[in-house]
Amino acid sequence: MSEAVDTLDKKDKGGVGTFVRETREELNKTTFPSSNDVKNTTIIVIINVIFFAIYLFLIDKGWTYVLEGLTWLVNKIAGI
């Protein structure tokens, strides 16, 4: 039987003390990234944000140019 099912079957009502002990046990199982990993990931995120900001800016300017050209063409055809 798995651990999750075992803990449900026990129906232990240990209270706050049991909760704190089990929480500490779970926190001891976790690992945290090193400072170097956090710095590298942050740099990657900043570079990606800048890249996509420039990309979306250029796409927006391109569509604006195309739509203004179409508007000018329709106005010329309609004689406005």
C-alpha positions, 0 to 999 in steps of 0.5 A, spaced: 500 500 500 502 506 498 504 512 503 498 516 501 493 511 503 497 508 509 496 515 512 489 516 510 488 509 514 491 511 520 486 517 522 492 520 526 489 526 530 496 528 533 494 535 533 498 541 531 505 538 534 504 532 529 503 537 523 509 541 525 513 535 525 511 532 519 512 539 516 519 539 518 520 532 515 517 534 508 522 540 508 528 536 510 526 532 503 526 539 499 532 541 495 533 549 494 537 552 488 544 554 489 545 562 488 549 561 481 543 557 479 538 563 481 542 568 477 543 564 471 535 563 471 534 570 472 539 572 466 535 567 462 529 570 463 531 577 463 534 576 456 527 572 454 523 578 456 527 583 452 527 579 446 520 578 446 518 585 447 523 587 441 519 582 437 512 584 439 514 591 438 516 589 431 510 585 429 506 591 432 509 596 427 509 591 421 501 590 422 500 598 423 504 599 417 500 594 413 493 596 416 495 604 414 497 602 407 490 598 406 486 604 409 490 609 404 489 604 398 481 603 400 481 611 401 484 612 394 479 607 391 473 610 394 475 617 392 475 619 400 
